[in-house]
Amino acid sequence: MKKYIIKRLISIIPMLLGISIISFGVIHLAPGSPVDSTTTLNPKVSFEAREKLIIQYGLDKPLHVQYLNWLRKLVTFDFGRSYSDGQKVINKIAVCIPITFLINILSISFMLLIAIPIGVTSAVKEGSFYDRFMTVFVFVGFAVPGFWLALMLMSFFGITLGWLPVQGITSLNFDNLSVCNKFFDIGKHLILPVFVSSIGSLAAMSRYMRSSMLEVLHKDYIKTARAKGLSESKVVYKHALKNAILPIITILGLSVPGLIGGSVIIESIFGIPGMGRLFFESVMGRDYPVIMAILVIGALLTLLGNILADISYSLADPRIRYEK
């Protein structure tokens, strides 16, 4: 297992290199330029000032030279400086990424706590009223657009009832609150984003869990376990669930990059200063250093997620080994 993990970690390097080359080329092929937002819409900016900005950003050099300069900085963990405000990219990401990770970790935890029991129970009670009701319920949840649900919940719980805040991650008087009240204040701000972020994935995950559980429950070893007189709870949760969980591990591994990409809509609607919102604003402003940094982090999370999924396979199913 150790050799397998080391090989997979080493293989990340050429993959990241290839992804960075493609990403760098694509963002430079997109219409627009980083200097457009500050020069084109400002009639007072002269042509000479525009050219100075292009030279300052290094955009006058050939594309391959720009990439090599960027790669040289990346080796030293220097993502450069943002074109929009001149701050170091690594500092901007360090502020935003904990918020995004917190929201998505809570969303994944909430999703698993709800989706797995729904899927398992629906499989065990196949064809019952509960199964049919949950099938309709989860498909409605899957079909509802996230942005529409967010707006409806903001209108009802935030404006009509006034129970929950609808913008930001903290209140205006956050600095004056006690430690306990600060904790509850952040929790109130996270309720709606976490719920909206998890509802769509919850519906899909419960269907995957139900399908996988139904397949396992019809296996011969499950019939043998029941024939031996084991209780239904042991058959379901000790023998069947452990094998039915493998597809869920695959989905979770592939959902790791969604910690960034999937947060764009949620963070934009709720005004949360996370990685998703930062990525959206950087794309609109053609802030190449920030875009490349977020894309590289997303690619790294994707590759690490695949490795973690493979390791989790062997932990869930002892028959899976990677020594060879």
C-alpha positions, 0 to 999 in steps of 0.5 A: 500500500505504501508503494502504491501511495508513493507512486500515485503521489509522484504521478500527480506532478506530470498530471498537474503540469499538463493541466496547468499548460492547458489551463494557462492556454485556455484562459489566455485564449478567452476574449478580453485582457486584464488591462481592459477593465481599468483602461477600456472603460476609462476615457482618461487612460492614454494608450501609453498607460495601457502599454505600460500596464501590459509590460508591467503584467508581462503580457507583451511576452510570448505565451510560452515565456509567460507560462515558464515565468509563472511556473518558475514562481509556482515551484517556490509556491509563489502564485504572483500578485493579483492584477486587480489590487496588487495583493499576493494571490496566496494571501487572498486565497488563504483568507477565502479557502477556510470559509469555502472548506467549512461550508462544503465540509458541513454540507458533505457531512449533512448530506451523508448523515441524511442520504445514507439512511434514506438510501438504506431504508428505501432499499430495505423497504423496497416497494413500500409507501416509504420507498415511493414517497422518498423517491418522489421527495428526492427527485423533487429535491434533485430537480429544484434549481439551487439558485431558485431554492436559495432565493426562496429560502432567503425570502421566507426565513430571512425577510418574511420571518426574519429568523436567519441572516441572508448575506455574509458570514458574520453580522456587523457587530461580530467583533463586539460579541462574546466567543459563544455568541460569535460561534452562534452568529457564524452558525446562523449565517451558515444554515441556509448556504449549507442546506442549499449546497447539500440538497441537490447532492443529497438527492443524488447520493440517496439514489446511488445508495439505494441502488447499490444497497438493492444490488448487494441485498440480492447477493448470495452471501446476504441470503446465507447470512439470513439463513444462519439466523442473523438479525436483520440489523446485522445483515443490513448494517454489518454485511450489506452496508460495508459493500454497498458503500463503495460507490459512495466512496467513488462519488465522494472522491470525485466531489472533492474539487467541487469544494471550490467549483460548486461554491460559485453560485452559493457564495455569490448569492449569499455574499460569502467571501469564499473561493467560489466568489473569488474565482468568479470575480477573477474570471470576470476581471481576467485576473490571470494569477488568481485564476491559475492559482485556483485552477491548480488548487482544484486540480490538486484536490481532484487528484488527491480525492482520487487517491483518497478514494482508492485508499478508502476502497481497501479500508472498506473492502479487505479484498481490494489490495494495491501491492501489485 
